[in-house]
Amino acid sequence: MYYSDAIISKMASDKILAKKLEHAIFGVKEQLIEQASRIQDGATRMAYYTSCFTDNYQDVCSKLKSEDVRFFEAFYQLVKDRRMISELIQIYVELLLKNKTPQQL
């Protein structure tokens, strides 16, 4: 009787471990796909930057540069004025809670 309980317990724990392993492998797969997408985006942007070395595609190069400058200026403003982040969160929460009754809250 003791051995059957131990075998059942062992099988149950193995099943739980198998499910955890499956979940972990699925998470690794999703992160791998996401990372590959990021690498592909970076490679595409790097390929676009090779246009800076040719005379025919200087318009593409100038657009990339202006896009980068705009991004860094926006990032700088976000870091400089951190109050904007709290204001954006406050606006978001207010929109979520708008027209809600006390029971729904």
PLY file of the C-alpha trace (Angstrom):
ply
format ascii 1.0
element vertex 105
property float x
property float y
property float z
element edge 104
property int vertex1
property int vertex2
end_header
0.00 0.00 0.00
2.86 2.36 0.88
4.61 1.71 -2.41
1.52 2.44 -4.51
1.04 5.78 -2.76
4.68 6.62 -3.40
4.36 5.65 -7.07
1.20 7.74 -7.48
2.86 10.69 -5.75
5.95 10.32 -7.95
3.83 10.20 -11.12
1.88 13.29 -10.04
5.08 15.21 -9.33
6.54 14.09 -12.67
3.39 15.33 -14.42
3.69 18.71 -12.69
7.36 18.94 -13.61
6.59 18.04 -17.22
3.96 20.80 -17.41
6.37 23.31 -15.88
9.07 22.29 -18.36
6.63 22.60 -21.25
5.61 26.06 -20.05
9.25 27.12 -19.70
10.15 25.85 -23.16
7.17 27.68 -24.64
8.30 30.90 -22.91
11.83 30.48 -24.23
10.44 29.91 -27.72
8.35 33.10 -27.54
11.32 35.14 -26.31
13.53 33.68 -29.01
11.03 34.68 -31.70
10.73 38.18 -30.22
14.51 38.57 -30.05
14.89 37.36 -33.64
12.37 39.97 -34.71
14.35 42.68 -32.91
17.57 41.52 -34.55
15.86 41.57 -37.94
14.62 45.12 -37.32
18.13 46.19 -36.33
19.63 44.56 -39.41
17.06 46.30 -41.61
17.87 49.66 -40.05
21.58 48.99 -40.49
20.96 48.14 -44.15
19.12 51.43 -44.55
22.11 53.23 -43.04
24.34 51.80 -45.76
22.51 54.22 -48.05
24.59 56.98 -46.46
27.60 55.66 -48.36
25.99 56.04 -51.79
25.19 59.21 -53.65
21.84 58.07 -55.05
20.16 57.48 -51.68
21.11 60.56 -49.67
17.41 61.35 -49.21
16.95 58.06 -47.33
20.00 58.83 -45.21
18.73 62.31 -44.35
15.30 60.90 -43.41
16.93 58.35 -41.12
19.06 61.02 -39.48
16.10 63.34 -38.92
14.08 60.42 -37.55
16.88 59.57 -35.11
17.24 63.18 -34.02
13.47 63.42 -33.45
13.49 60.21 -31.40
16.40 61.31 -29.21
14.87 64.75 -28.66
11.58 63.14 -27.59
13.45 60.74 -25.31
15.41 63.62 -23.80
12.20 65.55 -23.13
10.69 62.48 -21.50
13.70 62.03 -19.23
14.02 65.74 -18.52
10.37 66.26 -17.60
9.37 63.11 -15.72
6.10 64.74 -14.73
4.81 63.88 -18.22
4.91 60.17 -17.37
2.77 60.62 -14.27
0.38 62.86 -16.20
0.01 60.25 -18.94
-0.68 57.55 -16.36
-3.21 59.81 -14.63
-5.02 60.50 -17.91
-5.06 56.78 -18.69
-6.52 55.89 -15.29
-9.11 58.64 -15.56
-10.20 57.30 -18.95
-10.46 53.79 -17.52
-12.57 54.96 -14.58
-14.71 57.35 -16.60
-18.47 56.62 -16.40
-18.00 53.80 -13.89
-20.47 53.32 -11.07
-19.24 52.71 -7.51
-20.35 49.07 -7.85
-18.21 48.61 -10.96
-15.21 50.18 -9.22
0 1
1 2
2 3
3 4
4 5
5 6
6 7
7 8
8 9
9 10
10 11
11 12
12 13
13 14
14 15
15 16
16 17
17 18
18 19
19 20
20 21
21 22
22 23
23 24
24 25
25 26
26 27
27 28
28 29
29 30
30 31
31 32
32 33
33 34
34 35
35 36
36 37
37 38
38 39
39 40
40 41
41 42
42 43
43 44
44 45
45 46
46 47
47 48
48 49
49 50
50 51
51 52
52 53
53 54
54 55
55 56
56 57
57 58
58 59
59 60
60 61
61 62
62 63
63 64
64 65
65 66
66 67
67 68
68 69
69 70
70 71
71 72
72 73
73 74
74 75
75 76
76 77
77 78
78 79
79 80
80 81
81 82
82 83
83 84
84 85
85 86
86 87
87 88
88 89
89 90
90 91
91 92
92 93
93 94
94 95
95 96
96 97
97 98
98 99
99 100
100 101
101 102
102 103
103 104
